[in-house]
Amino acid sequence: MPLGGVAVPGNHDHGTAPDAIRTALRRAGIVVRSHAALRRGAIALPGVDDAYSGHDDAAQTVAWWRHLGGIPVVLTHAPDLVRSGPANYRCCSRANRIAVRS
């Protein structure tokens, strides 16, 4: 997998043991992103934490993405961000659904 595994916490993670979940994901080689981004070639992977549980900070995530540049593929637990986020977000994904805004 060229981009590697990337995860963004969701409401169930925050409602259980978020630190233990992050640690387990990292040990498995998965990068965990909350309000930050990483860049892989031309692709930027901004990660917006869960809005449902009040852990989201889209402004901080956008700041990270603008610093790194690249074509954003936004990872978030809350796909509604596609409707309310900046128009230049190209894709918002969740494990079980994907929404696209052009």
C-alpha positions as CSV (number, residue, x, y, z in Angstrom):
1,M,0.0,0.0,0.0
2,P,1.9,3.1,-1.2
3,L,0.3,5.6,1.1
4,G,0.3,3.4,4.1
5,G,-2.5,3.0,6.6
6,V,-4.1,6.2,8.1
7,A,-6.8,6.4,10.7
8,V,-8.9,9.2,12.2
9,P,-10.7,8.7,15.5
10,G,-14.5,8.5,15.7
11,N,-17.1,8.7,18.4
12,H,-16.8,5.1,19.5
13,D,-13.0,5.5,19.9
14,H,-13.6,8.6,22.1
15,G,-16.3,6.8,24.1
16,T,-14.0,3.9,25.0
17,A,-10.3,4.1,25.4
18,P,-8.9,6.6,22.8
19,D,-5.3,6.5,24.0
20,A,-5.2,2.7,24.0
21,I,-6.8,2.6,20.5
22,R,-4.2,5.1,19.1
23,T,-1.4,3.1,20.6
24,A,-2.7,-0.1,19.1
25,L,-3.1,1.5,15.7
26,R,0.4,2.9,15.8
27,R,1.9,-0.4,16.9
28,A,0.2,-1.9,13.8
29,G,2.0,0.6,11.6
30,I,-1.1,2.9,11.1
31,V,-0.6,6.6,11.2
32,V,-3.3,8.3,13.4
33,R,-4.3,11.9,12.4
34,S,-6.4,14.2,14.4
35,H,-6.5,17.9,13.2
36,A,-3.4,17.4,11.2
37,A,-2.3,16.2,7.7
38,L,0.4,14.2,6.1
39,R,1.6,14.4,2.5
40,R,2.4,11.4,0.3
41,G,3.6,12.7,-3.1
42,A,0.9,15.0,-4.6
43,I,-1.7,13.8,-2.2
44,A,-2.4,15.4,1.2
45,L,-4.3,13.4,3.8
46,P,-5.9,15.9,6.3
47,G,-7.6,14.1,9.2
48,V,-10.5,15.8,10.9
49,D,-11.5,14.2,14.2
50,D,-15.1,13.3,15.1
51,A,-17.7,16.1,15.1
52,Y,-20.4,13.9,16.6
53,S,-18.5,13.7,19.9
54,G,-17.2,17.3,19.7
55,H,-13.6,16.4,19.0
56,D,-13.4,18.0,15.5
57,D,-11.3,21.1,14.6
58,A,-11.6,21.6,10.9
59,A,-9.8,25.0,11.1
60,Q,-6.6,23.5,12.6
61,T,-6.8,20.6,10.0
62,V,-7.1,23.1,7.1
63,A,-4.1,25.0,8.5
64,W,-2.0,21.8,8.4
65,W,-3.1,21.0,4.9
66,R,-2.3,24.5,3.6
67,H,1.1,24.3,5.2
68,L,1.8,21.0,3.5
69,G,0.0,21.7,0.2
70,G,-1.1,18.9,-2.1
71,I,-4.4,17.6,-3.4
72,P,-6.5,17.0,-0.3
73,V,-8.3,13.8,0.4
74,V,-9.9,14.5,3.7
75,L,-10.3,11.7,6.2
76,T,-13.0,12.1,8.8
77,H,-15.5,10.2,10.8
78,A,-18.2,12.8,9.9
79,P,-18.9,12.8,6.1
80,D,-21.2,15.8,6.6
81,L,-18.0,17.9,6.5
82,V,-18.3,17.6,2.7
83,R,-21.3,20.0,2.8
84,S,-20.0,22.4,5.4
85,G,-16.2,22.3,4.7
86,P,-14.1,24.4,2.4
87,A,-15.0,24.0,-1.3
88,N,-11.5,22.9,-2.1
89,Y,-11.8,19.7,-0.1
90,R,-12.1,17.1,-2.8
91,C,-13.2,14.0,-1.0
92,C,-14.3,13.1,2.5
93,S,-14.2,9.4,3.5
94,R,-15.3,7.2,6.3
95,A,-14.8,3.5,6.6
96,N,-18.3,2.7,5.4
97,R,-19.2,5.6,3.1
98,I,-17.6,8.1,0.8
99,A,-19.0,11.5,-0.2
100,V,-17.5,13.7,-2.9
101,R,-17.7,17.4,-3.4
102,S,-16.4,19.0,-6.6
